[in-house]
Amino acid sequence: MSPARPPEGAQPPLGGEARSARGALMSTAPLLSVDGIHTFYGETQVLFGPSLQVRPGEVLALLGPNGAGKTTTLRSILGLTPARRGAITFDGRAITHEPTHRIAAHGVGWVPDDRRIFPTLTVLRNLEIARKKTRFRAWSLGECFALFSALEYLLPRECENLSGGEMQMVAIARVLMGAPGLVLLDEPSQGLAPKVVQDVMHAVQRLRGEGVAVLLVEQNVACALGVADRVSVMQGGRVVHECPAQALRSDAALRRRWLGI
């Protein structure tokens, strides 16, 4: 029997040095801990106790069908839809009941699925107003240009005149200008051309290399498995399976069981 083929776009198995680096990463304390949160929209409960952890320099992919609670988990972390029960800790600080602006000030960045950039402002102005000081490192304009070379030429343009892919580049660069320790990415490949998706996933890999923690919600499973270190699968507002991303990349039966592909 031939070995299972990884999904298209997945990374090759880790070599010895990379495995050692991942092992060192797993020995570090989590930057983000979500512990048994219960979140509601009005009287309708959406999350039923999911727990997860993300360490500095780690990419955790949150996968599962539409309506599983993935985006609500991000919103709970951000305080946009606060958890009624359970605990959320970031950088050693309890943030479960803090307002969103304070959570962002601690170093949590968010790239929502609709990007939410200011359409009537230029690209440069969108990036400049995102600057803030946290205990983490802010990225420079030059570093953002290194991630997305097109940004440098888009600086004077108003954002309402950008393509979807260009808006996504601005949204990611804007978060980095705000000195994040953790970046929450909600469906970053949605509606983008394949080349732009590739650029976005390369940016995720760069964040990992710089020690930034990433929590990635993504329907494109191949892309998610290609950049993730670990995977949490959600169904019905619960985390039903956790494993290294490599396990799903290399095992077709495991992907079919938990992801239906």
Secondary structure, DSSP 8 states (H G I E B T S, - for coil): -------TT------HHHHHHHHHHHTS--SEEEEEEEEEETTEEEEE---EEE-TT-EEEEE--TTSSHHHHHHHHHTSS--SEEEEEETTEE-TTS-HHHHHHHTEEEE-TT----TTSBHHHHHHTT----SS----HHHHHHH-TTHHHHTTSBGGGS-HHHHHHHHHHHHHHT--SEEEEESTTTT--HHHHHHHHHHHHHHHHTT-EEEEE-S-HHHHHHH-SEEEEEETTEEEEEEEHHHHHH-HHHHHHHH--
